[in-house]
Amino acid sequence: MYEWFKFLHLSAGIVWMGGMALVILALRPVAIQQLQPPQRLALMTGVLSRFFTMVWIGIAVLLASGFWMLSMTDMKLAPRGWHAMSGLGVLMCLIFAHIWFAPFRRLKAAVASEDWPNAGKALGQIHPMVLTNFALSWLAVLAVVVWR
């Protein structure tokens, strides 16, 4: 049973991290290079809407599976990396919730009303937070792999 929860946990993390990598390293640079602001902002809003839905599902799976796996062990005996990963994971969830409820909401509203300057501003606020979460995700992986 533990292996299934670990598989779900890893799968959800891979989807979230992989999606961030795709957006940061591939989609965003090409969209900036090839599309004018109205098309770029509409594209990014559509892509992020779909991706962020997957992230919410991933967060539910990560938290449920992570807490279940932690509950199966004596917390005093759990590796320090597990504790670090848990703390970093909760921080990532809080950052994502802020992205969703603040700048992403503003982005969707601005794109819907074709307010391109405010849409660009909102998308510009999302980018550094996604970069932060991407870095934190790698720190979480490093912690759980290295810190025993």
Secondary structure, DSSP 8 states (H G I E B T S, - for coil): -HHHHHHHHHHHHHHHHHHHHHIIIIIHHHHHHH--HHHHHHHHHHHHHHHHHHHHHHHHHHHHHHHHHHHTS-TTTS-HHHHHHHHHHHHHHHHHHHHHHTHHHHHHHHHHTT-HHHHHHHHHHHHHHHHHHHHHHHHHHHHHHH--
